[in-house]
Structure formats: structure tokens, C-alpha cells
Amino acid sequence: MKTLAHRNIPITIIGGGIHGISIALRLLREMPSAARHIAIVDRYPEPLTQWRQKTERQGMTFLRSPAVHHITPDPLGIVEYAEHHNRQHELAPPYSQPSTKLFWDYCNDALTELTQYPIYYQFEVAKLRWDKGADKHPFRLISTNNVGFRSSCVILAIGSDDCAYIPSEFTSWQHQYPDRIIHSSKFLVDSQQLSEDTGKIVIVGGGLTAGTLAKSLCEKGHQVVLITRKQLKTEQFDFPPIWLGPKALTEFANEDDFQQRYKVIQENRGEGSITPEVMEALQNTPHLDIYPATYILSITSAKHHLQINTSHGMIADVSRVILATGYRFNLRRYGFMTELIKQYPIPLVCGFPKLDDNLQFYPIENLFGSGTAAQLQIGPASGNIAGANLAYERIREKMFAHLPQTPMHIKRSG
Ligand SMILES: Cc1cc2nc3c(=O)[nH]c(=O)nc-3n(C[C@H](O)[C@H](O)[C@H](O)COP(=O)(O)OP(=O)(O)OC[C@H]3O[C@@H](n4cnc5c(N)ncnc54)[C@H](O)[C@@H]3O)c2cc1C
């Protein structure tokens, strides 16, 4: 495999997850010769590893989003793939949500387009430097193994999984019982350890992660208690679909107060909800107790198990607590950004960067954000699969400017 050491790369995408790969595939479909000028770097040896792990960990069987949202530019790509392979039954009503397996197979198929070119590199970025004024390649990327290369344009497609959110009341309990109280991002439904658990499993959270975990664990015969701060809410999608259309996005773009934009995102993504399909399964699941509108008051140990005192009463014989409490993006939590944030006045609103209309960071020219990092521009859909297309449309011309011999046809009207 070619190495990146000491090379000059026109465009670098940090993150080979859904967004990084989608952006690269879209760019290559428009301009195949870009393959010689682009690198995707990720801490994992294979693309989309993080996506695969998070869906497998929970035992997720179907995506929440419809079939038209995926990693290639052709909206009907998955539907046609399903038809071609006789797998239409893996598109669930009412919105043809693909099964996790179908989605994964389709992604793998699309990834072969990338393997034709050596553009994906295992490279965990430890430092990102910007030498303002340095000629063609002002960015310097240094890996955790101390390998370095230069780039003229960098796109952050780093997701939000490094920002697992643990509510403050749990930090001391987690410190006391680190093996028993874990965030859902660290939990594996099929772990060996779990098969030795004899007590109840308590899941904290009211979103789809909590619901899917509860369903999967009950199906494996565990006694589960689901604790939520509010009543459980059922929604098909995790944001209103209007956020993919021009009306809502234009209104959002007209809002100059970024604090207000943040508020709009919070209101529209809400506190988490469960799809009708998972909710129905939960309602018919034996071995499950749901404690809605409940607070945990204390967690203590009793013999080999935990004992949890809640506003709804005591839960005894608990072997494990899983915090399905989501993620709270904050750019400061990405260690490789620390130096840049210290050196330059990158404006942040509640941890999110204030990017410009082209998703460019201020004051760092040719550094762009996609996914959750671009939420203050793209709106509530930004971190989802559909957000990758919205981000690509904003960044594409800027990317093309870093490629040699930009063909005239890439300038689209409208
Ligand atoms: C269980 C689950 C189910 C979901 N289901 C759906 C769904 O059905 N539909 C939907 O639209 N959304 C869904 N989502 C949201 C989903 O996470 C996003 O749609 C998607 O994964 C976001 O892609 P991303 O590329 O922004 O982030 P990720 O897929 O998390 O990719 C980020 C990548 O950046 C890499 N990275 C980070 N820091 C560094 C570094 N310093 N150096 C190198 N690489 C780095 C990571 O290794 C990772 O590969 C789901 C989320 C979860 C947790």
C-alpha cells in the first residue's frame, strides 16, 4: 500500500464514515480523474467500520431512514440493488427503509469503486496544522504514528461518535462501577461477558438506541428495565423530513443568530424517539419493564449486583447499566483540533463551529466541515445520511478548485 508520508495531497477527507465516503463517491462520479488527487484518512483499516460497529453493537435490523438515503448519488441505488438481487423484502414499509444487511451490502458494492484507486488510508489524525500563507499546501496532517503529509484542502467528516454523552449524575457512579455502567457506544449485544450476566439489564434513554437495545436484549432472553426521563415518543424519523427541502433550509439560512439556529436544531431533533416498528416490538416483549418519567436517585452495590433507587422505586439485582444517552458534539473534544482552536479564533456555538455558506471554517481557508460538524449550516439533517448530499452540494465547487483542469461542465446552473 502506498504511504502518505511526505506527500502533497490536494484534497484530504478526515473520516471514512458515511459522510467521508459519500462525498468521495459523489466527487469521483462527477470527475473520475480526481482519484489521483484525493485521500480519505480514517483511524480504521476499512471504510465504514464505525458505521458497521455501531449498527452491529445494538442488533439494529433496519435503518430508520428511507432507502433513498445512502452513500451514492443515485437516489434509487438501493432499491435497484434490492430488485437486482431479489431482496425487495428487505425494504420495509412504509418508506422502504432498508435492512441493515441490505444497506451494508449495497455500501460494500459501492466501495469497490474506491478500491480501484489507492485513496483510502488508515491514518488517525493526531494534529492538524495550518501554516497560513504557506503556498500550495498549507495544511499539515500528523498521525498518531508521527507520519506527516501536506494538503491544500481538508474536509472534516468526523461524525460525533467521539462525543459520547454521559449525564453528569452518572459520572461518579460510572467511576465507582466502570465495568457495570457503560455508554451504549461501548456495549456489544453479543458480548461473551453479557452471556454470563445473571441479573437485570437497565437501559437509560428514550431514543432509538435505547429501544433497539432493549428489543435485542429481550430477544436474547435478558430481563430488561428501560428508564426514560420523559414518556416514550414514537416517530418514524429523527427529524421532520421538511428539513431536507428548500423551504425550511432557506428559512434556516436566513437566520443570522447562530444561537437561535442551535435552538432550532434542538427543537427539531428533540430528545429522542422510537420508530413505530421498534415500539410495537417493545410493547409485545415479555421480560421488559418500562419506567417512563423516571429519575435515578442512587446506584449502590449489593452482593454481586447493583441496586438502583429510582423515583419510581427500587430495582434490585442489576448486573449492568447501559447509558443510551446519545452524543453531544463539541469540536473541542477532537484532540487533533486543539492546536488550531488555540491558535486561531474559530468561533464555536455550543461546541459547533460557525461555518460559512460553503461549510468553510473561519478564519481557516479551505478547511470544511460535513456531518454533525456542519449542523449550524445544514440544519437538523446534517449528521444523518441525507446530510452528506446536502454537504457535498455546498462544498463541491470549492473542492473542484483544488483539482487540476476543472472541466467547464462541473459548473451547474441554479
Ligand atoms: C446505531 C445508529 C443507527 C443510525 N441509523 C441511522 C439511519 O438509519 N439513518 C441515518 O440517516 N442516520 C443514522 N444514524 C446516524 C449516523 O450515525 C449517521 O447517519 C452517520 O453515521 C454519520 O456519518 P459520519 O460520516 O458523519 O460519521 P461516522 O460514520 O461516525 O464516521 C466518522 C469517521 O471519522 C473517523 N475519525 C474521527 N476522528 C478521526 C481522526 N482523528 N482521525 C481519523 N479518522 C477519524 C472515524 O473513525 C469514523 O470512521 C445512526 C446512528 C447510530 C448510532
The ligand as an SDF file (V2000), in Angstrom:
LIG
                    3D

 53 58  0  0  0  0  0  0  0  0999 V2000
  -26.9920    2.8940   15.8350 C   0  0  0  0  0  0  0  0  0  0  0  0
  -27.1800    4.0490   14.9220 C   0  0  0  0  0  0  0  0  0  0  0  0
  -28.0600    3.9640   13.8600 C   0  0  0  0  0  0  0  0  0  0  0  0
  -28.2190    5.0060   12.9600 C   0  0  0  0  0  0  0  0  0  0  0  0
  -29.1030    4.8790   11.9490 N   0  0  0  0  0  0  0  0  0  0  0  0
  -29.2540    5.8990   11.0840 C   0  0  0  0  0  0  0  0  0  0  0  0
  -30.1890    5.7960    9.9990 C   0  0  0  0  0  0  0  0  0  0  0  0
  -30.9010    4.8210    9.8420 O   0  0  0  0  0  0  0  0  0  0  0  0
  -30.2530    6.8400    9.1280 N   0  0  0  0  0  0  0  0  0  0  0  0
  -29.4920    7.9640    9.2550 C   0  0  0  0  0  0  0  0  0  0  0  0
  -29.6130    8.8550    8.4300 O   0  0  0  0  0  0  0  0  0  0  0  0
  -28.6320    8.0890   10.2840 N   0  0  0  0  0  0  0  0  0  0  0  0
  -28.4940    7.0960   11.2060 C   0  0  0  0  0  0  0  0  0  0  0  0
  -27.6330    7.2260   12.2530 N   0  0  0  0  0  0  0  0  0  0  0  0
  -26.8480    8.4220   12.3690 C   0  0  0  0  0  0  0  0  0  0  0  0
  -25.4980    8.0270   11.7490 C   0  0  0  0  0  0  0  0  0  0  0  0
  -24.5400    7.9420   12.7470 O   0  0  0  0  0  0  0  0  0  0  0  0
  -25.0740    8.8990   10.6760 C   0  0  0  0  0  0  0  0  0  0  0  0
  -26.0310    8.9610    9.6570 O   0  0  0  0  0  0  0  0  0  0  0  0
  -23.7330    8.5430   10.0360 C   0  0  0  0  0  0  0  0  0  0  0  0
  -23.0150    7.5330   10.6650 O   0  0  0  0  0  0  0  0  0  0  0  0
  -22.9290    9.7850   10.1100 C   0  0  0  0  0  0  0  0  0  0  0  0
  -21.8250    9.6030    9.3030 O   0  0  0  0  0  0  0  0  0  0  0  0
  -20.4750   10.3720    9.5850 P   0  0  0  0  0  0  0  0  0  0  0  0
  -19.5770   10.0410    8.4630 O   0  0  0  0  0  0  0  0  0  0  0  0
  -20.7540   11.7950    9.8890 O   0  0  0  0  0  0  0  0  0  0  0  0
  -19.9260    9.7240   10.9470 O   0  0  0  0  0  0  0  0  0  0  0  0
  -19.2920    8.2930   11.1630 P   0  0  0  0  0  0  0  0  0  0  0  0
  -19.9800    7.2770   10.3530 O   0  0  0  0  0  0  0  0  0  0  0  0
  -19.2540    8.1260   12.6470 O   0  0  0  0  0  0  0  0  0  0  0  0
  -17.7920    8.4440   10.6180 O   0  0  0  0  0  0  0  0  0  0  0  0
  -16.8230    9.2900   11.1960 C   0  0  0  0  0  0  0  0  0  0  0  0
  -15.4730    8.7070   10.8620 C   0  0  0  0  0  0  0  0  0  0  0  0
  -14.4630    9.6270   11.2620 O   0  0  0  0  0  0  0  0  0  0  0  0
  -13.3490    8.8940   11.7350 C   0  0  0  0  0  0  0  0  0  0  0  0
  -12.4980    9.7640   12.5700 N   0  0  0  0  0  0  0  0  0  0  0  0
  -12.8860   10.5450   13.6070 C   0  0  0  0  0  0  0  0  0  0  0  0
  -11.8050   11.1740   14.1230 N   0  0  0  0  0  0  0  0  0  0  0  0
  -10.7420   10.7810   13.3840 C   0  0  0  0  0  0  0  0  0  0  0  0
   -9.3430   11.0930   13.4250 C   0  0  0  0  0  0  0  0  0  0  0  0
   -8.8150   11.9100   14.3550 N   0  0  0  0  0  0  0  0  0  0  0  0
   -8.5200   10.5280   12.5160 N   0  0  0  0  0  0  0  0  0  0  0  0
   -9.0160    9.6810   11.5690 C   0  0  0  0  0  0  0  0  0  0  0  0
  -10.3370    9.3520   11.4900 N   0  0  0  0  0  0  0  0  0  0  0  0
  -11.1730    9.8950   12.3920 C   0  0  0  0  0  0  0  0  0  0  0  0
  -13.9960    7.7450   12.4980 C   0  0  0  0  0  0  0  0  0  0  0  0
  -13.1050    6.6620   12.6390 O   0  0  0  0  0  0  0  0  0  0  0  0
  -15.1890    7.4090   11.6140 C   0  0  0  0  0  0  0  0  0  0  0  0
  -14.9010    6.3890   10.7020 O   0  0  0  0  0  0  0  0  0  0  0  0
  -27.4710    6.1840   13.1670 C   0  0  0  0  0  0  0  0  0  0  0  0
  -26.5990    6.2800   14.2510 C   0  0  0  0  0  0  0  0  0  0  0  0
  -26.4560    5.2370   15.1330 C   0  0  0  0  0  0  0  0  0  0  0  0
  -25.5640    5.3810   16.3260 C   0  0  0  0  0  0  0  0  0  0  0  0
  1  2  1  0
  2  3  1  0
  2 52  2  0
  3  4  2  0
  4  5  1  0
  4 50  1  0
  5  6  2  0
  6  7  1  0
  6 13  1  0
  7  8  2  0
  7  9  1  0
  9 10  1  0
 10 11  2  0
 10 12  1  0
 12 13  2  0
 13 14  1  0
 14 15  1  0
 14 50  1  0
 15 16  1  0
 16 17  1  0
 16 18  1  0
 18 19  1  0
 18 20  1  0
 20 21  1  0
 20 22  1  0
 22 23  1  0
 23 24  1  0
 24 25  2  0
 24 26  1  0
 24 27  1  0
 27 28  1  0
 28 29  2  0
 28 30  1  0
 28 31  1  0
 31 32  1  0
 32 33  1  0
 33 34  1  0
 33 48  1  0
 34 35  1  0
 35 36  1  0
 35 46  1  0
 36 37  1  0
 36 45  1  0
 37 38  2  0
 38 39  1  0
 39 40  1  0
 39 45  2  0
 40 41  1  0
 40 42  2  0
 42 43  1  0
 43 44  2  0
 44 45  1  0
 46 47  1  0
 46 48  1  0
 48 49  1  0
 50 51  2  0
 51 52  1  0
 52 53  1  0
M  END
$$$$
